[in-house]
Amino acid sequence: MARLDRESGISYVYVPCVPRDFRAEDASEAYAVTAEASVVGDGRVSGAALRQVVTDFAYQVAVHTVDLAQCQGRPSLPVKLPRYADR
C-alpha cells in the first residue's frame, strides 16, 4: 500500500513482511516494512510529478528492505506504482 498525505507532502509505503527468522504467530502486532519520504524546501518540479518521484523513492526503499529481510510469503509487488495525476 502506498499513500500520499497531500497536506504534509509525505509519502508512506507499507508492505506486510514477516522476516525469515521470525514466527508471525509469536508477534504481538503484525510485522511490516514501512518507508516514508518527503521533500524539504522547494524542488525543481511540483504537483503530480513531485509526488510521484517521492512516492517512487519510498517504494524502492521498501522493496529493497523486503528483499533484505527475506520476508516469508513475500507479497507480489508491482514493478512500479500507478501514476499520480494533477487534479
C-alpha contacts under 8 A as a table, 3 or more apart, distances in Angstrom:
res1	aa1	res2	aa2	distance
1	M	13	V	5.71
1	M	14	Y	5.21
1	M	15	V	6.47
2	A	11	S	7.24
2	A	12	Y	5.68
2	A	13	V	4.32
2	A	14	Y	6.38
2	A	55	T	7.36
2	A	59	Y	7.48
3	R	11	S	5.73
3	R	12	Y	5.17
3	R	13	V	6.36
3	R	55	T	7.86
4	L	9	G	6.73
4	L	10	I	5.91
4	L	11	S	4.33
4	L	12	Y	6.20
4	L	51	R	7.58
4	L	55	T	7.27
5	D	8	S	5.67
5	D	9	G	5.50
5	D	10	I	5.46
5	D	11	S	6.28
5	D	12	Y	8.00
6	R	9	G	5.00
6	R	10	I	7.28
9	G	38	S	6.10
9	G	39	V	7.35
9	G	51	R	7.39
10	I	36	E	6.76
10	I	37	A	5.72
10	I	38	S	4.63
10	I	39	V	7.68
10	I	54	V	7.94
11	S	36	E	5.58
11	S	37	A	5.33
11	S	38	S	6.30
11	S	51	R	7.73
11	S	54	V	6.53
11	S	55	T	5.21
11	S	58	A	6.88
12	Y	34	T	7.11
12	Y	35	A	5.76
12	Y	36	E	4.59
12	Y	37	A	6.77
12	Y	55	T	7.20
12	Y	58	A	6.84
13	V	34	T	5.51
13	V	35	A	5.13
13	V	36	E	6.46
13	V	55	T	7.73
13	V	58	A	6.31
13	V	59	Y	5.95
13	V	62	A	6.87
14	Y	32	A	6.75
14	Y	33	V	5.87
14	Y	34	T	4.57
14	Y	35	A	6.73
14	Y	62	A	7.61
15	V	32	A	5.53
15	V	33	V	5.19
15	V	34	T	6.41
15	V	62	A	7.25
15	V	66	V	7.89
15	V	75	P	7.94
16	P	30	A	7.64
16	P	31	Y	6.13
16	P	32	A	4.15
16	P	33	V	6.26
16	P	75	P	7.60
17	C	31	Y	5.38
17	C	32	A	4.43
17	C	33	V	6.04
17	C	66	V	6.90
17	C	71	C	5.18
17	C	72	Q	6.81
17	C	73	G	7.97
17	C	74	R	6.86
18	V	22	F	6.49
18	V	23	R	7.27
18	V	24	A	6.22
18	V	31	Y	5.29
18	V	32	A	6.72
18	V	71	C	5.13
18	V	72	Q	5.48
18	V	73	G	7.93
19	P	22	F	5.59
19	P	31	Y	7.85
19	P	69	A	5.20
19	P	70	Q	5.92
19	P	71	C	4.53
19	P	72	Q	6.18
20	R	69	A	6.57
20	R	70	Q	5.42
20	R	71	C	5.45
20	R	72	Q	5.70
22	F	26	D	7.96
23	R	26	D	5.47
23	R	27	A	7.07
24	A	27	A	5.45
24	A	30	A	7.27
24	A	31	Y	7.24
27	A	30	A	6.65
27	A	31	Y	7.61
33	V	62	A	6.31
33	V	65	T	7.12
33	V	66	V	6.78
34	T	62	A	6.39
35	A	58	A	5.44
35	A	59	Y	7.12
35	A	61	V	6.61
35	A	62	A	5.63
36	E	58	A	5.69
37	A	54	V	6.07
37	A	55	T	6.97
37	A	57	F	7.17
37	A	58	A	5.45
38	S	54	V	6.13
39	V	42	D	7.76
39	V	43	G	7.51
39	V	54	V	7.35
43	G	46	S	6.76
43	G	50	L	7.80
45	V	49	A	6.48
45	V	50	L	5.60
46	S	49	A	5.97
46	S	50	L	4.80
46	S	51	R	7.43
47	G	50	L	5.58
47	G	51	R	6.32
47	G	86	D	6.39
48	A	51	R	5.02
48	A	52	Q	5.92
48	A	84	Y	5.52
48	A	85	A	5.38
48	A	86	D	5.22
49	A	52	Q	5.21
49	A	53	V	6.38
49	A	84	Y	7.60
50	L	53	V	5.26
50	L	54	V	6.26
51	R	54	V	5.30
51	R	55	T	6.09
51	R	84	Y	7.38
52	Q	55	T	5.18
52	Q	56	D	5.91
52	Q	83	R	6.70
52	Q	84	Y	6.10
53	V	56	D	5.09
53	V	57	F	6.11
54	V	57	F	5.17
54	V	58	A	6.40
55	T	58	A	5.15
55	T	59	Y	6.13
56	D	59	Y	4.96
56	D	60	Q	6.19
56	D	80	K	7.53
56	D	81	L	7.07
57	F	60	Q	5.23
57	F	61	V	6.36
58	A	61	V	5.18
58	A	62	A	6.28
59	Y	62	A	5.05
59	Y	63	V	6.14
60	Q	63	V	5.05
60	Q	64	H	6.09
61	V	64	H	5.24
61	V	65	T	6.18
62	A	65	T	5.06
62	A	66	V	6.14
63	V	66	V	5.10
63	V	67	D	6.32
63	V	77	L	7.90
64	H	67	D	5.12
64	H	68	L	6.30
65	T	68	L	4.99
65	T	69	A	6.03
66	V	69	A	5.14
66	V	70	Q	6.16
66	V	71	C	6.01
66	V	74	R	7.86
67	D	70	Q	5.18
67	D	71	C	7.06
70	Q	74	R	7.76
71	C	74	R	5.26
78	P	81	L	6.56
